[in-house]
């Protein structure tokens, strides 16, 4: 059984490597993927996932609608002295998860981002 399991693990590793190569080739053809690959911390898998979910920038009327789609733009409600923000419900959860993963890796790669993150956490902001 151990030998069979070891063979299966090796086969799965080969399949993963093959998929990684395919993602890299397809990412080279995507404008979104090429732009995302310039950001430190954004890996091949995250770039491919975001590019696949977003599709094309032409789908969105502006940066705000793209930010809303991926779930990084809070909706504000204001009335008189009251001002509240809420998280939109109609977001692409795969995009949001990929953005959060890539952002966490970015914070580890870029010292300025780490300083900004630490400053916001010291102000009482949440991790998300």
N, C-alpha and C positions, 0 to 999 in steps of 0.2 A: 504494500500500500504506500509506503514511503517513497519508493522509487516512482510509482505512478504519479503521486502528488508532485514530486520534484519535476517530472517531465511536464506535467500540466502547468506548473509555475513557469518553466522555461518557455513553453509555448505561448503563454499569456504575455510574458515579457516581450517576446518577438512581435506579437500582435500589437502591443502598446507602442513599440518602437516604430512599427509600420504605420500606425495611425498618426503618430507624431510627425513623421515625414510627410504624410499626406496633408496634414493640417498646415505644415510649413509651406508646402507648394501652393495650396489654395490661398493661404494668407498673402502670399506674394502677389496674387492677382486682385486683391481687394484694397481699395483706397482707404477704407476705414482701418483695416488691419495694418497697413503701412504707417498710417498716422499713429495708431496706438503703440506700434513697436518702437517708437521714438521715446516713449515714456519709461523711465527706469522702474523696474519692478513688475512690469506687465509681461508675463510669461507667454509662451506659445499657446498653451491651452486657453488661458483667459482671453487672449487676443482673438483666437478663433471663435470662442463662445460669444464674445461681444459682437464681433463682426457678423456672425451668423444671425444673431438675434436682432441686431439693428438693421441690417440689410443695406440700406442706402440713406444718405443724408437727405435726399430729396423727399423722403417720406415725411419730413418734419418741417414746419413753417419757420422754425428758428431754434436757437439754443435752448430756450426755455421749454419748448415742447419735447425736445430730446431729453433734457434733464428730468422732466416729469415722467417720461416713458421709462427711464431707467431707475427712477425712484430716488433721486438725489435732490429733489426740489420740494421743499415743504410748501403746503398751501396755507396762506395766511387769512385769518378772519379778523376784521377790525370793525369796531363800532364804538364811537366816542373815545373813552379812555381805555377800553378793553382791546387788547391785541393778542391773538393766539395763533399758533401754528399747529397744523396737523399733517400727518403723513398721508399722502393720497393712497386710495385703495386700488386704483386701476393702474398698477405698475407691472412691468415685466419682472417677475421675481427672479428669473435666471440671470437677467442683466444686473439686477441689484446685487445678487450674491456674488457675481463675477467682479463687479466694481468694488465691493467691500473686500474681497480677497486681494485684488490687485492693489487697492489702496493700502492695505496692511503691509503688503510686501514693499510697496513704494516707500512707506514710512521707514522701513528698515534699510533702504538703499540710499535715501537722500537725507543728509543731516538737517537741512532747512525744514523739510517736512516733519521730521522728528521733533524739532524745536517748536514748530507751530502746533503740532499735536499735543505736546507736553504743556504748552501755554494754555491751550483751550481746555485741557483736562484740569489744569490748576484753577481755571475760572469756573469749574463746576459742570462743564459740558459732559455729555455721555460719550461713550466710545463710538457709538453709531453716528 
